Amino acid sequence: MKKVLMIALVICSQITMAQVTKNLGDFNAISIFDKLNVKLIPGSENKIVIKGTRASEVETVNNNGVLKVRMPFPKLMSGNDIMIQLYYKNIDDISASEGSFVSSDAVFKATIMNVSAREGAQIEVELDAEKVNVKAVTGGIVNLSGEANNQDVAIGTGGNLSAIDLRTSQTTVTVSAGGTAEVYATTLVDAKVRAGGNIYIYGKPKQVNKATVLGGKIEEKN
């Protein structure tokens, strides 16, 4: 009985201590893969804190300011039990794929902000930007809040954008192949649906230009 208890304590201590911290070079763009769960935290230095029983397996590659965080081959798509805190000085490009999840409690301030989700990944962030470029395809989900003057949206193959809480002046949005976009604008919306999909427009913009090709729906909401 004592032996079993000691083994259990050793295992618990190993799990508790499974944490890896790495200092990173300068970057302004991130790409997250393999079902990893990443929390973005502003800080005075660029570093990553990885927690989980397989924390040491997570790879970080910084290529000309683009930081990739992923699991190694052949353990791809296996990071769902790993929690990551990514400390950054500046980010204006967020990409998530392969079922990963990226979120933050901070507000991202940028002249141009790029946000992209695909392959079932999800991004939830608050923005304060002049322009936002959004892409979501193959089941990717993007949830945005905050403010932006202009927004350019491309949604396809089951992608989803929820940006009711992102207040914009002008938004251009194209949805195709079963995607869905919810946008908010006060001045102008250019909306186009191709081969199925849905666009829901909030904010009562002064002008709405609509185009539907091969099915789909564009609806103005109160």
C-alpha positions in Angstrom: 0.0 0.0 0.0 2.8 2.4 0.9 4.6 1.5 -2.4 1.5 2.3 -4.4 1.0 5.6 -2.5 4.7 6.6 -3.2 4.3 5.8 -6.9 1.1 7.9 -7.0 2.9 10.8 -5.3 5.8 10.6 -7.8 3.5 10.6 -10.7 1.5 13.6 -9.3 4.7 15.5 -8.7 5.9 14.9 -12.2 2.6 16.1 -13.6 2.7 19.2 -11.4 6.2 20.1 -12.4 5.7 19.6 -16.1 6.3 23.1 -17.2 8.7 24.5 -19.8 9.7 28.2 -20.3 11.5 29.4 -23.4 12.7 32.8 -24.3 11.8 33.8 -27.9 13.2 36.2 -30.4 11.3 39.1 -31.8 8.1 38.3 -33.7 4.9 40.0 -34.7 3.0 37.1 -36.3 2.0 33.8 -34.8 0.8 30.4 -36.3 -0.6 27.9 -33.8 -1.2 24.2 -34.8 -2.1 20.7 -33.5 -5.0 21.4 -31.1 -2.8 23.6 -28.8 -4.5 25.9 -26.4 -2.7 29.3 -26.4 -3.4 32.3 -24.2 -1.8 35.6 -25.4 -0.5 37.9 -22.7 1.2 41.3 -23.3 4.6 41.6 -21.7 8.0 43.3 -21.7 9.6 40.2 -23.3 8.8 37.5 -25.8 8.6 34.2 -24.0 6.4 31.1 -23.9 5.3 29.1 -20.8 4.1 25.5 -21.6 2.3 23.4 -19.1 1.2 19.7 -19.4 2.6 16.2 -19.1 4.1 16.6 -22.6 5.2 20.2 -22.4 8.8 19.4 -23.5 7.5 18.1 -26.8 6.1 21.4 -28.0 8.1 23.0 -30.8 8.6 26.7 -31.4 10.1 28.0 -34.6 10.7 31.7 -35.3 11.2 32.4 -39.0 11.7 36.1 -39.8 9.3 37.3 -37.2 6.7 34.5 -37.7 6.5 32.3 -34.7 5.1 28.8 -35.2 4.0 26.7 -32.2 3.3 23.1 -32.9 3.7 19.4 -32.0 6.5 17.4 -33.6 5.9 14.6 -36.2 4.5 12.0 -35.7 2.6 13.6 -32.8 0.6 16.0 -34.9 -2.9 17.0 -33.7 -2.1 15.8 -30.2 -1.7 19.0 -28.2 -5.2 19.3 -26.7 -4.0 18.5 -23.1 -1.3 21.2 -23.2 -1.8 24.8 -22.0 0.4 27.6 -23.3 0.9 31.2 -22.1 2.5 33.2 -24.9 4.0 36.5 -23.7 4.4 39.1 -26.5 5.6 42.6 -27.1 3.7 43.1 -30.3 1.4 41.0 -32.5 -0.5 42.1 -35.6 -1.0 38.7 -37.3 -2.8 35.7 -35.7 -3.2 32.4 -37.5 -4.7 29.2 -36.0 -5.3 25.8 -37.6 -5.7 22.1 -36.9 -8.2 22.5 -34.0 -6.1 24.9 -32.0 -7.6 27.6 -29.7 -6.1 31.1 -29.3 -7.5 33.7 -26.9 -6.5 36.8 -24.9 -7.8 39.1 -22.3 -5.8 42.0 -23.8 -6.8 44.4 -26.6 -4.7 44.2 -29.7 -3.8 47.6 -31.1 -2.6 47.8 -34.7 -2.8 49.8 -37.9 -3.6 46.5 -39.8 -4.6 43.4 -38.0 -4.7 40.0 -39.7 -6.8 37.1 -38.2 -7.1 33.7 -39.8 -8.6 30.4 -38.6 -8.9 27.1 -40.5 -9.4 23.4 -40.0 -11.6 23.7 -36.9 -9.4 26.1 -35.1 -10.8 29.0 -33.0 -9.7 32.6 -32.3 -11.2 34.9 -29.7 -9.7 38.4 -29.5 -10.5 42.1 -28.9 -9.1 44.6 -31.4 -8.4 48.3 -31.7 -7.3 48.7 -35.3 -7.5 50.9 -38.3 -8.2 47.9 -40.6 -8.9 44.2 -39.9 -8.4 41.4 -42.4 -10.3 38.2 -41.5 -10.3 34.7 -43.0 -12.0 31.6 -41.8 -12.2 28.4 -43.8 -12.7 24.6 -43.3 -14.6 25.0 -40.1 -12.4 27.7 -38.6 -14.1 30.1 -36.1 -13.3 33.7 -35.4 -14.9 35.7 -32.6 -14.0 39.4 -32.6 -14.9 42.4 -30.5 -13.6 46.0 -30.2 -13.3 48.7 -32.8 -12.0 49.1 -36.3 -12.5 51.6 -39.1 -12.4 49.1 -41.9 -12.9 45.3 -42.1 -12.3 42.9 -44.9 -13.8 39.4 -44.5 -13.4 36.2 -46.5 -15.3 33.1 -45.2 -15.5 29.8 -46.9 -16.2 26.0 -46.6 -17.9 26.1 -43.3 -15.9 28.9 -41.7 -17.6 31.2 -39.2 -17.1 34.8 -38.1 -18.9 36.3 -35.2 -18.1 40.0 -35.2 -21.3 41.6 -33.9 -19.2 43.2 -31.1 -16.5 44.5 -33.5 -17.8 48.0 -34.3 -16.7 49.1 -37.8 -17.5 52.0 -40.1 -17.0 50.0 -43.4 -17.0 46.3 -43.9 -16.5 44.2 -47.1 -17.5 40.6 -46.6 -17.5 37.6 -49.0 -18.9 34.2 -47.9 -19.0 31.0 -49.9 -19.6 27.3 -49.6 -21.7 27.2 -46.4 -19.8 29.8 -44.4 -21.4 32.3 -42.0 -20.5 35.8 -41.1 -22.0 38.3 -38.6 -20.7 41.8 -39.0 -21.4 45.3 -37.6 -20.9 48.5 -39.6 -22.4 52.0 -39.4 -21.6 53.5 -42.8 -21.1 50.9 -45.6 -21.3 47.1 -46.1 -20.3 45.4 -49.4 -21.7 41.8 -49.0 -21.4 38.9 -51.4 -22.5 35.3 -51.1 -21.3 32.6 -53.5 -22.5 29.0 -53.7 -24.3 29.1 -50.4 -23.6 30.8 -47.1 -25.1 33.4 -44.8 -24.3 37.0 -44.0 -26.0 38.9 -41.1 -25.5 42.6 -41.0 -25.9 44.7 -37.8 -25.4 48.4 -37.0 -27.9 49.7 -39.5 -25.3 50.9 -42.0 -26.3 53.8 -44.3 -25.5 51.8 -47.4 -25.6 48.1 -48.1 -24.5 46.6 -51.4 -25.7 43.0 -51.8 -24.8 40.3 -54.4 -25.8 36.6 -54.3 -24.5 34.0 -56.7 -25.8 30.4 -56.7 -27.7 30.6 -53.5 -27.2 32.0 -50.0 -28.6 34.7 -47.8 -27.8 38.3 -46.9 -29.9 39.7 -44.1 -30.0 43.0 -42.3 -30.7 42.7 -38.6 -31.8 45.3 -36.0 
